[in-house]
Each structure stands twice: as structure tokens, then as C-alpha cells.
């Protein structure tokens, strides 16, 4: 095929997908064959090569966030971070062509015209379509996306790196930028050895910040230090993890706390120590009503303390995170599983046993 020829793709009637069985607290996942969807006139059909497994997927399969469950929308496959290739385009599509690389994010589409969409807050759009909840997610190999909202993947970023960037890295980029912290700031990531936190460590380092990880286990220690953490505090081996973090952060306290593990909210404020003007960023999703985060108002006043939440990344956040990867500043963080081991990967994630990310290769089966 010459460079000017259009690639041709044989699109099957059925494809592999991780399907949720018994949605709720006792869910399980099976790999099944499901129908390949048909793109509409403004859509593209993407054949995914990789999907990441995110902790938010567990919430969706357990249906414990107080949101309408997947089954409400007829969705059986969760997932919201996929990377692959465009194999079919709708009649109106101009921004993608066959053979282009494309990624799927936690948001499938927004209205594009409300004040939030126009003001850089598109992920809060009241009519946003959530991937893997309201429309089939990236546990399904062939997936439809509105062409305007899919993310182009640049050359030089492998799909196994690009897939988790769609959620974890773009989410962390958004949180880091919304924190308004600067180069030289001490930042701590409680639970930072997981898939979202470890992307934050890399991005914080690339942005000139000084990351500290609080987590447990030799695999998470090795990964955290290799990805740029200045220190790793094992909370199971350290008598007072908060004291240790404060001592590292000039003996004063950190400038920023990025909470990606819900269990870490209970100690989040403590890491600030005596630092003035610190910010705590809420990222990890606990079960609604299970955790209350706050402190004495006097502490907010006398320390100029801020607590702020951030959701997933926008299209521009994803593009920025992909650019970090293209420049070598976001490295491979994932263990790669074949598609037949997707259920095993989900169980490992449910038990909190994953260092970094698990990504599933749809084109590999053991």
C-alpha cells in the first residue's frame, strides 16, 4: 500500500468484550463475544488494541456511587481508557480518517455549547455522556465514539502507554494545574503507587515539583522511585508516616496533597503541617457518604488552607498529557495482560494489589 492509498479493514460482526455478570457487590467479569456497533454519520468506529483497568471501573460494576447503574443504559462493558485505530468513519467525519490512531476517555461526549463546555469545564457538562456507564466502555474491543470528542494519539506514544493516559494521566494533569502549585513545591501522593497516583508523580516531576509517595509494598516502592518520587514512605513500616513526610518537606509540610486513594482522606490535612497556603486536591472517589473531609475553620484561616476537588481531564488536558508522553516524560507504568486474563486483572484491582496500572491487550490471548 502506498502512502496515498486508503487502508481497508475487515470488520467482524462480533468482537471480544469484558462483560459484567451480576452487577452489584458480588459482580464478576466474563470475556464474551458481543456485536460490533455501527458508527453514526458523526462517529468513528475504533478497534481498540489496549484498555486500561481503572479503580473507577470497580465502582461502576459494584454500582456504589449513587449513580444510575450501567444496566439502566443497557451497558454491559465498563472501561474508559482505550487506545486503538480508526477502522470506519461516518459520512460527516472530517477530523479522522481510516488508519488514524485514536483514544477513548471517561467522557464520550458533551453538548459542546453550554457555559461549562465553553469555559474549559466540559467534563462537568450536565448532558455529558459517561463512557462505560451510559455507553459501552473500553472493555469492548470495537467501540463507537463521536469523532469530535475522540483524542488523536501522536506518533511515538505506544498504545499501552496512551490507553491509561486517557484517564489517569489526564486526570492528574488537570488536578496538578488546578492546584496552582509551582515548580519547587513539595507534593505528596497518598496511595501514589496506584495507576492514577503514579501518573501524578511523573507529571509533578516533569513540572518541576518534588513528589513524595505514601503507599506500601516493595513493588510500589520500586515503581514510585523509578518514576520520579524523591521519597517513598511505606505506611505499614513507618511508625508515623505524616511526621516522616513533614520532615522531608523542609520540616514544614507539603504544599500540595493529591489524594488518589479514598482511604487516605482521613489523614490528608495532616501532611500540610505548618505550611501556609497549602492545597489538598480530592481525586479518588469514595463511596458517597463514607468519608467526611475537613478540619477546624481556624486551620483554614490561619494556614490559608484550600481543599478542592477535580474531575477527569478535558480534551485539551489529554492532549497535554499525551505531549508529555511524546517527550518521554510519561513512561510505561503498566503490566500487560492478555484479553483472556481481563477478569483476573479486575479481581487483582478490586483487591488493591496493582502497582501502577494493568492494561489489557485485545490482540493477545494465552
PEVENQUI-V634303 format. One record per residue. N is the residue number from 1. RES is the residue in three letters. PSI is psi as a letter, one per 20 degrees, with the letter a starting at -180 (none if undefined). OMEGA is omega in whole degrees, 0 to 359 (999 if undefined). Layout:
BEGIN
n=N res=RES psi=PSI omega=OMEGA
n=N res=RES psi=PSI omega=OMEGA
END
This chain:
BEGIN
n=1 res=UNK psi=p omega=177
n=2 res=UNK psi=r omega=183
n=3 res=UNK psi=h omega=184
n=4 res=UNK psi=i omega=181
n=5 res=UNK psi=q omega=178
n=6 res=UNK psi=p omega=179
n=7 res=UNK psi=q omega=179
n=8 res=UNK psi=q omega=182
n=9 res=UNK psi=p omega=173
n=10 res=UNK psi=o omega=183
n=11 res=UNK psi=p omega=182
n=12 res=UNK psi=r omega=176
n=13 res=UNK psi=h omega=181
n=14 res=UNK psi=q omega=178
n=15 res=UNK psi=r omega=179
n=16 res=UNK psi=q omega=179
n=17 res=UNK psi=q omega=169
n=18 res=UNK psi=o omega=187
n=19 res=UNK psi=p omega=180
n=20 res=UNK psi=p omega=176
n=21 res=UNK psi=p omega=177
n=22 res=UNK psi=l omega=179
n=23 res=UNK psi=p omega=183
n=24 res=UNK psi=a omega=186
n=25 res=UNK psi=h omega=184
n=26 res=UNK psi=k omega=182
n=27 res=UNK psi=q omega=167
n=28 res=UNK psi=r omega=181
n=29 res=UNK psi=p omega=174
n=30 res=UNK psi=q omega=172
n=31 res=UNK psi=p omega=181
n=32 res=UNK psi=r omega=172
n=33 res=UNK psi=p omega=182
n=34 res=UNK psi=r omega=180
n=35 res=UNK psi=q omega=173
n=36 res=UNK psi=p omega=183
n=37 res=UNK psi=r omega=179
n=38 res=UNK psi=p omega=180
n=39 res=UNK psi=q omega=174
n=40 res=UNK psi=a omega=184
n=41 res=UNK psi=h omega=181
n=42 res=UNK psi=j omega=187
n=43 res=UNK psi=r omega=168
n=44 res=UNK psi=q omega=173
n=45 res=UNK psi=p omega=182
n=46 res=UNK psi=p omega=170
n=47 res=UNK psi=o omega=183
n=48 res=UNK psi=p omega=171
n=49 res=UNK psi=h omega=182
n=50 res=UNK psi=q omega=166
n=51 res=UNK psi=q omega=171
n=52 res=UNK psi=q omega=173
n=53 res=UNK psi=o omega=186
n=54 res=UNK psi=q omega=179
n=55 res=UNK psi=h omega=178
n=56 res=UNK psi=h omega=177
n=57 res=UNK psi=h omega=180
n=58 res=UNK psi=g omega=177
n=59 res=UNK psi=g omega=183
n=60 res=UNK psi=h omega=181
n=61 res=UNK psi=h omega=176
n=62 res=UNK psi=i omega=180
n=63 res=UNK psi=l omega=186
n=64 res=UNK psi=j omega=180
n=65 res=UNK psi=j omega=181
n=66 res=UNK psi=j omega=179
n=67 res=UNK psi=r omega=173
n=68 res=UNK psi=p omega=181
n=69 res=UNK psi=r omega=180
n=70 res=UNK psi=g omega=185
n=71 res=UNK psi=h omega=177
n=72 res=UNK psi=h omega=183
n=73 res=UNK psi=j omega=180
n=74 res=UNK psi=j omega=183
n=75 res=UNK psi=p omega=181
n=76 res=UNK psi=i omega=182
n=77 res=UNK psi=o omega=176
n=78 res=UNK psi=a omega=179
n=79 res=UNK psi=q omega=184
n=80 res=UNK psi=k omega=174
n=81 res=UNK psi=n omega=184
n=82 res=UNK psi=q omega=179
n=83 res=UNK psi=p omega=181
n=84 res=UNK psi=b omega=189
n=85 res=UNK psi=q omega=180
n=86 res=UNK psi=p omega=182
n=87 res=UNK psi=i omega=176
n=88 res=UNK psi=q omega=180
n=89 res=UNK psi=q omega=174
n=90 res=UNK psi=r omega=186
n=91 res=UNK psi=h omega=184
n=92 res=UNK psi=i omega=187
n=93 res=UNK psi=p omega=180
n=94 res=UNK psi=h omega=188
n=95 res=UNK psi=i omega=174
n=96 res=UNK psi=q omega=173
n=97 res=UNK psi=r omega=181
n=98 res=UNK psi=p omega=180
n=99 res=UNK psi=i omega=177
n=100 res=UNK psi=q omega=176
n=101 res=UNK psi=q omega=184
n=102 res=UNK psi=q omega=180
n=103 res=UNK psi=q omega=179
n=104 res=UNK psi=p omega=186
n=105 res=UNK psi=r omega=178
n=106 res=UNK psi=h omega=174
n=107 res=UNK psi=p omega=178
n=108 res=UNK psi=h omega=181
n=109 res=UNK psi=r omega=174
n=110 res=UNK psi=r omega=181
n=111 res=UNK psi=h omega=177
n=112 res=UNK psi=i omega=185
n=113 res=UNK psi=i omega=180
n=114 res=UNK psi=r omega=182
n=115 res=UNK psi=h omega=179
n=116 res=UNK psi=g omega=179
n=117 res=UNK psi=h omega=182
n=118 res=UNK psi=i omega=184
n=119 res=UNK psi=k omega=177
n=120 res=UNK psi=j omega=181
n=121 res=UNK psi=k omega=189
n=122 res=UNK psi=h omega=182
n=123 res=UNK psi=i omega=176
n=124 res=UNK psi=j omega=180
n=125 res=UNK psi=p omega=184
n=126 res=UNK psi=i omega=180
n=127 res=UNK psi=j omega=179
n=128 res=UNK psi=q omega=174
n=129 res=UNK psi=p omega=185
n=130 res=UNK psi=p omega=183
n=131 res=UNK psi=p omega=178
n=132 res=UNK psi=j omega=176
n=133 res=UNK psi=g omega=182
n=134 res=UNK psi=i omega=176
n=135 res=UNK psi=q omega=185
n=136 res=UNK psi=p omega=185
n=137 res=UNK psi=a omega=190
n=138 res=UNK psi=j omega=168
n=139 res=UNK psi=i omega=179
n=140 res=UNK psi=p omega=190
n=141 res=UNK psi=g omega=178
n=142 res=UNK psi=p omega=187
n=143 res=UNK psi=q omega=180
n=144 res=UNK psi=q omega=175
n=145 res=UNK psi=q omega=168
n=146 res=UNK psi=p omega=185
n=147 res=UNK psi=h omega=185
n=148 res=UNK psi=i omega=186
n=149 res=UNK psi=i omega=176
n=150 res=UNK psi=q omega=182
n=151 res=UNK psi=p omega=174
n=152 res=UNK psi=p omega=179
n=153 res=UNK psi=p omega=184
n=154 res=UNK psi=q omega=173
n=155 res=UNK psi=q omega=179
n=156 res=UNK psi=i omega=177
n=157 res=UNK psi=o omega=181
n=158 res=UNK psi=q omega=182
n=159 res=UNK psi=h omega=180
n=160 res=UNK psi=h omega=173
n=161 res=UNK psi=h omega=184
n=162 res=UNK psi=h omega=185
n=163 res=UNK psi=g omega=180
n=164 res=UNK psi=i omega=175
n=165 res=UNK psi=h omega=183
n=166 res=UNK psi=h omega=178
n=167 res=UNK psi=f omega=192
n=168 res=UNK psi=g omega=183
n=169 res=UNK psi=g omega=180
n=170 res=UNK psi=h omega=175
n=171 res=UNK psi=g omega=180
n=172 res=UNK psi=h omega=177
n=173 res=UNK psi=g omega=178
n=174 res=UNK psi=g omega=182
n=175 res=UNK psi=g omega=179
n=176 res=UNK psi=g omega=180
n=177 res=UNK psi=h omega=180
n=178 res=UNK psi=i omega=178
n=179 res=UNK psi=i omega=181
n=180 res=UNK psi=k omega=175
n=181 res=UNK psi=r omega=187
n=182 res=UNK psi=r omega=175
n=183 res=UNK psi=p omega=182
n=184 res=UNK psi=i omega=180
n=185 res=UNK psi=p omega=171
n=186 res=UNK psi=p omega=179
n=187 res=UNK psi=p omega=179
n=188 res=UNK psi=q omega=180
n=189 res=UNK psi=n omega=173
n=190 res=UNK psi=p omega=186
n=191 res=UNK psi=k omega=187
n=192 res=UNK psi=i omega=176
n=193 res=UNK psi=i omega=178
n=194 res=UNK psi=a omega=188
n=195 res=UNK psi=h omega=180
n=196 res=UNK psi=g omega=183
n=197 res=UNK psi=h omega=184
n=198 res=UNK psi=h omega=172
n=199 res=UNK psi=h omega=176
n=200 res=UNK psi=h omega=178
n=201 res=UNK psi=g omega=181
n=202 res=UNK psi=g omega=182
n=203 res=UNK psi=g omega=179
n=204 res=UNK psi=g omega=179
n=205 res=UNK psi=g omega=180
n=206 res=UNK psi=h omega=180
n=207 res=UNK psi=j omega=175
n=208 res=UNK psi=j omega=179
n=209 res=UNK psi=r omega=185
n=210 res=UNK psi=n omega=188
n=211 res=UNK psi=q omega=173
n=212 res=UNK psi=p omega=178
n=213 res=UNK psi=p omega=171
n=214 res=UNK psi=o omega=181
n=215 res=UNK psi=a omega=181
n=216 res=UNK psi=q omega=177
n=217 res=UNK psi=q omega=183
n=218 res=UNK psi=h omega=181
n=219 res=UNK psi=h omega=179
n=220 res=UNK psi=h omega=176
n=221 res=UNK psi=g omega=182
n=222 res=UNK psi=g omega=181
n=223 res=UNK psi=g omega=182
n=224 res=UNK psi=g omega=181
n=225 res=UNK psi=h omega=179
n=226 res=UNK psi=h omega=182
n=227 res=UNK psi=j omega=170
n=228 res=UNK psi=j omega=177
n=229 res=UNK psi=p omega=177
n=230 res=UNK psi=h omega=179
n=231 res=UNK psi=q omega=175
n=232 res=UNK psi=p omega=178
n=233 res=UNK psi=o omega=178
n=234 res=UNK psi=o omega=187
n=235 res=UNK psi=i omega=177
n=236 res=UNK psi=i omega=183
n=237 res=UNK psi=i omega=183
n=238 res=UNK psi=p omega=183
n=239 res=UNK psi=g omega=182
n=240 res=UNK psi=n omega=182
n=241 res=UNK psi=h omega=180
n=242 res=UNK psi=g omega=179
n=243 res=UNK psi=g omega=180
n=244 res=UNK psi=g omega=179
n=245 res=UNK psi=g omega=181
n=246 res=UNK psi=g omega=179
n=247 res=UNK psi=g omega=178
n=248 res=UNK psi=g omega=182
n=249 res=UNK psi=m omega=175
n=250 res=UNK psi=j omega=184
n=251 res=UNK psi=j omega=182
n=252 res=UNK psi=g omega=184
n=253 res=UNK psi=r omega=184
n=254 res=UNK psi=q omega=175
n=255 res=UNK psi=h omega=183
n=256 res=UNK psi=q omega=176
n=257 res=UNK psi=p omega=181
n=258 res=UNK psi=o omega=189
n=259 res=UNK psi=o omega=178
n=260 res=UNK psi=i omega=178
n=261 res=UNK psi=o omega=185
n=262 res=UNK psi=h omega=181
n=263 res=UNK psi=i omega=183
n=264 res=UNK psi=i omega=181
n=265 res=UNK psi=h omega=186
n=266 res=UNK psi=h omega=180
n=267 res=UNK psi=j omega=189
n=268 res=UNK psi=g omega=183
n=269 res=UNK psi=h omega=185
n=270 res=UNK psi=h omega=183
n=271 res=UNK psi=i omega=180
n=272 res=UNK psi=h omega=181
n=273 res=UNK psi=c omega=179
n=274 res=UNK psi=j omega=181
n=275 res=UNK psi=p omega=177
n=276 res=UNK psi=p omega=176
n=277 res=UNK psi=k omega=180
n=278 res=UNK psi=q omega=180
n=279 res=UNK psi=p omega=174
n=280 res=UNK psi=p omega=182
n=281 res=UNK psi=p omega=181
n=282 res=UNK psi=o omega=185
n=283 res=UNK psi=g omega=181
n=284 res=UNK psi=p omega=184
n=285 res=UNK psi=o omega=172
n=286 res=UNK psi=r omega=171
n=287 res=UNK psi=p omega=184
n=288 res=UNK psi=p omega=177
n=289 res=UNK psi=i omega=185
n=290 res=UNK psi=i omega=184
n=291 res=UNK psi=p omega=172
n=292 res=UNK psi=p omega=181
n=293 res=UNK psi=p omega=179
n=294 res=UNK psi=a omega=179
n=295 res=UNK psi=a omega=178
n=296 res=UNK psi=p omega=178
n=297 res=UNK psi=h omega=179
n=298 res=UNK psi=h omega=179
n=299 res=UNK psi=h omega=175
n=300 res=UNK psi=g omega=185
n=301 res=UNK psi=g omega=186
n=302 res=UNK psi=i omega=179
n=303 res=UNK psi=j omega=183
n=304 res=UNK psi=l omega=187
n=305 res=UNK psi=q omega=177
n=306 res=UNK psi=p omega=171
n=307 res=UNK psi=p omega=188
n=308 res=UNK psi=q omega=176
n=309 res=UNK psi=q omega=173
n=310 res=UNK psi=q omega=182
n=311 res=UNK psi=b omega=181
n=312 res=UNK psi=r omega=182
n=313 res=UNK psi=q omega=174
n=314 res=UNK psi=r omega=176
n=315 res=UNK psi=g omega=180
n=316 res=UNK psi=h omega=176
n=317 res=UNK psi=g omega=179
n=318 res=UNK psi=g omega=178
n=319 res=UNK psi=g omega=179
n=320 res=UNK psi=g omega=179
n=321 res=UNK psi=h omega=177
n=322 res=UNK psi=h omega=178
n=323 res=UNK psi=h omega=174
n=324 res=UNK psi=g omega=179
n=325 res=UNK psi=g omega=179
n=326 res=UNK psi=h omega=179
n=327 res=UNK psi=j omega=175
n=328 res=UNK psi=j omega=184
n=329 res=UNK psi=i omega=170
n=330 res=UNK psi=o omega=185
n=331 res=UNK psi=r omega=176
n=332 res=UNK psi=p omega=180
n=333 res=UNK psi=j omega=196
n=334 res=UNK psi=q omega=166
n=335 res=UNK psi=p omega=186
n=336 res=UNK psi=p omega=178
n=337 res=UNK psi=q omega=171
n=338 res=UNK psi=r omega=186
n=339 res=UNK psi=h omega=181
n=340 res=UNK psi=i omega=178
n=341 res=UNK psi=j omega=177
n=342 res=UNK psi=g omega=178
n=343 res=UNK psi=h omega=178
n=344 res=UNK psi=g omega=178
n=345 res=UNK psi=h omega=179
n=346 res=UNK psi=g omega=180
n=347 res=UNK psi=h omega=178
n=348 res=UNK psi=g omega=178
n=349 res=UNK psi=g omega=181
n=350 res=UNK psi=h omega=181
n=351 res=UNK psi=j omega=178
n=352 res=UNK psi=k omega=185
n=353 res=UNK psi=j omega=185
n=354 res=UNK psi=p omega=170
n=355 res=UNK psi=p omega=185
n=356 res=UNK psi=c omega=186
n=357 res=UNK psi=q omega=161
n=358 res=UNK psi=p omega=170
n=359 res=UNK psi=q omega=184
n=360 res=UNK psi=p omega=179
n=361 res=UNK psi=o omega=181
n=362 res=UNK psi=h omega=185
n=363 res=UNK psi=j omega=182
n=364 res=UNK psi=p omega=178
n=365 res=UNK psi=p omega=181
n=366 res=UNK psi=none omega=999
END
